Amino acid sequence: MSIFVIDADKCQRDGLCVADCPLAIIEMPDPKAPPRPTADAAELCIACGHCAAVCPHGALSLRAMPLEQMPAIREDWRLGPEQAEQFLRSRRSIRAYKKEPVEQDTLKRLIEVARYAPSGHNWQPVHWLVLSGREQLKSLSEIVIQWMHWMLKEQPQAAALMHMERVIARWQAGFDGILRGAPHVIMAHAPQADRTAPAACTIALTYLELMAPALGLGACWAGFFNAAAMFFPPMQKALDLPAGHTSFGAMMVGYPKVRYQRLPLRKEPSITWR
């Protein structure tokens, strides 16, 4: 059975699907006939959907991805350069959260968007873990503090670079410098042996962070938390990820306490032109 279906009446024989297929598994030997899959198409197809997405006539439908389930792109929703620049430059790392939790449906929608992030070979290796509840997050943060004590003893130079002694002192004084009072942590994990996983998880979490403001949410990378998740056995035991999995990134998520009014500046880009 073919991996896709061509509507011969709609097909204009323009070859767009042939030209755009990343694996070159669509061919059109006869320019007067519709395209067809190559002999090895079923084996090589990565289900990226480019062929169906690029066809302006709706002539091609993947069997695993029916056309009616692929929303059309709204041209009137496309961002102009100025809008896109403000959207990206207005991203802020939120470190002050309201106490109220985020509805599960909202968190699910956030992850639903993040899953469309690109991944190597379209393997989509990212798995998600959503951690909620003040007591659970406090308990996990205490394990991060234990890791910091271990770092101060075993790797003092690295601990000093990350000001861990100060973080511990502020924690003991009642300030949460680990999760900043966020009501949720969203972790992206994947098989440790998957070479595409680090980049895939990082990009997916970036999508998640960029989507958050549109849902009224704020987010911030939980660097200390993720480092403990990656390297500290007591944290790994507490998280209980699937066998062979490791965390490749964690994000604090919640309703922000503040609203920003300006776009801060950054260093000039270092560019080499060749």
Residue, then its C-alpha position, 0 to 999 in steps of 0.5 A: m500500500s502506498i504511503f500517500v494518496i494522490d487525487a489525480d483530478k486535483c494534481q497540477r503536476d507542478g512537482l512541488c512535492v517532489a522538489d520539497c521531499p527531504l528524503a527524495i522519495i517522491e518521483m515524477p518520471d512522467p511530467k504528464a502523470p501525477p507523482r508517485p512514491t519511490a520503491d523505498a519510500a515506505e522504508l525511508c519516509i519520516a512522516c514530516g508532512h512536507c509533501a502534503a503541506v506544500c501542495p497548494h491544491g490539496a492533491l496529496s494526502l498521507r495515509a498516516m496524516p489525513l488532509e482533513q486533520m492538517p489545518a490550513i495556514r492562515e495568511d492573515w495571521r502571519l507576523g510581519p518583521e516588526q511584530a515577529e521582532q517584538f514577539l521574540r525580544s519581549r520574551r522574559s525569564i519569569r522569576a516571580y509567580k502567583k500562587e494559583p496553579v495553572e489549569q491542566d488543560t492550559l498546560k496540556r495546550l502548552i505542551e501540544v504546541a511545543r511538540y511541533a518543534p523540529s527534531g533530527h530525522n523527525w524522530q520526536p523523541v521528547h517525553w514530558l513530565v509535569l510536576s505540580g503541587r507546593e509540597q512535591l516541588k518543595s521536596l524536590s527543591e530540597i534535594v537540589i539544595q542537597w546536591m549543592h552541598w555535595m558540589l561545594k564539597e566535591q567540586p568547589q570551583a564549579a559551585a563557586l562559579m554558580h554562587m551555590e553557597r549564596v543560593i543555599a544561604r538564601w534558601q535557609a533564610g526562606f527564599d526559593g532560588i531553585l524554583r522561585g515559587a513556580p507552581h509547576v515544573i515541566m521537564a523534557h526527558a528522552p532516552q539518554a542514548d538518543r543522539t537527537a534528544p538533547a537538541a530536540c528537548t532544548i528546542a521543544l522547551t524553547y517552543l514551550e517558553l515562547m508559547a507561554p505568554a500567549l496563554g497568560l503564563g510565564a516560564c523560566w529555565a530551571g537550570f539548577f533543578n535540571a542539573a541535579a536531575m541529570f547528575f545527582p542520584p537522589m534526584q534521579k531516584a525521586l523523579d523516577l524517569p523511565a529506564g534509560h531516560t534522562s532529563f534534558g531540560a526543565m522549565m518553571v511555569g506559572y502565572p507571572k506576578v509582573r508585566y514588562q513594559r520595555l525591551p531590554l538591550r543586549k550585546e551587539p552580535s559577534i559576526t564573522w562574514r566570509 
